[in-house]
Amino acid sequence: MRMSILAIALAMLSSGTFAAETASPSYGEELEGFDYPYPVKRHAFQSQGETVHMAYMDVSPSNPNGRVAVLLHGKNFCAATWESAIAALVKAGYRVIAPDQVGFCKSTKPAHYQYSFQQLAANTHALLQALGVERASIVGHSMGGMLAARYALIYPQAVERLALVNPIGLEDWKALGVPWASVDANFAGELKTDFDSIKRYQQQVYYSGQWKPAYDRWVGMLAGLYAGPGKQRVAWNQALTTDMVFTQPVVHELPNLRMPTTLLIGQRDRTAIGRDRATPELRATLGDYPTLGKRAAAAIPGAALVAFDDLGHSPQVEAPERFNRALLDALGAK
C-alpha cells in the first residue's frame, strides 16, 4: 500500500531526515544569506598587503545618552549574537557598534593573514576612529573578551569602561601543559565541522548539557559557513585564529588594566582551548570558571564580578533579560 506524501514527510521528520536538512543551511563565505538584526555596513581598509573589510552594525538610539558601547564577538559567535544586548543598550540611550572581526562571519576571510590580538585591536580602533568614536565602553565575550582586554591595554585612553563576558584565556593553557597543535592540524579538524559537531560541543561545554531550540539559530549561523562554498577559506581562517587564541595569552597582563572593569561570568562554563589534547589529570582542572572568574577579578584593580550561578558560556543567549540588566549596571547606565 502506498504511503501518502504527508505520511512520508511525517516519517522522515520523525527519523530526523528533514531535521538534519533544515538544521544545516548553507551560507556564503561572508555569511551571505543569514540576516542580521540591524543593517550591516562595511569598513574597507588595507591590512598586511590585502584589501579587507570589516562588517559592522552601527545602531543609534532615539534618545541618546552621549555614550557608545562596542560589542566584540567570540570565536564561535558573530556580531548578530548580540541581538538582545544591542536592543537593550539602544533603549538605554547608547549608540552601539558591533563589528565582525576580519576572518569571521560577514567580514573578509583573507587567504593570508598573521592574526594577533594586537592586529584585531588596531583594526577595531581604526573602525571606531573612522566612525568618529574617540571613547567607548568595550564589551567582549569569549574570544572577544581576550580582544577587549588587549584593546584596553593598547588604547586605555579610548576605553571608558570594560565588560568581559565569560572571556576565554583566563588561564594560560600552554603554560599549564596543554600540547600545542599546528595550524595544519587545526585546519584538518575545522574541515570536519558541521551542525551536529558544533551543537554537540556547545551543549557539552557551553550549556552544561542543556539545550533550548532557540540556540539552534546560532549553531546554524556557524554551520552554514562550513556548509557553503567558502568552507575551505572559512576553515583556514578559523585554524589561524585558534592558533592566535592558544599562543597569545592576555591573562598575565590583567593587573595592568586601569579602567572600571566588570567580569560577567556564567558559572557553568567549562571552555578551555586544547582540552582534548591535555592529559586526563590536567583536563579535569581546565575551564573552571567559578575559580577563574574570582582569580581574574582579584587580579584587575577594582574589578567587579557578576556571577550567574545557573548559566554557562553565553549568558546573553541563555538569559537575555537578566544579562542585559547586569550589563547596563556594569556600564553605569542611568
Secondary structure, DSSP 8 states (H G I E B T S, - for coil): ----HHHHHHHHHHHTHHHHHHHS----TT-TT---SS--EEEEEEETTEEEEEEEEEE--SS--S-EEEEE--TT--GGGGHHHHHHHHHTT-EEEEE--TTSTTS---SS----HHHHHHHHHHHHHHTT---EEEEEETHHHHHHHHHHHH-GGGEEEEEEES-S-SS-HHHHT-----HHHHHHHHTT--HHHHHHHIIIIISTT---GGGHHHHHHHHHHHHSTTHHHHHHHHHHHHHHHHH---GGGGGG--S-EEEEEETT----TTGGGS-HHHHTTTT-HHHHHHHHHHHSTT-EEEEETT--S-HHHHSHHHHHHHHHHHTT--
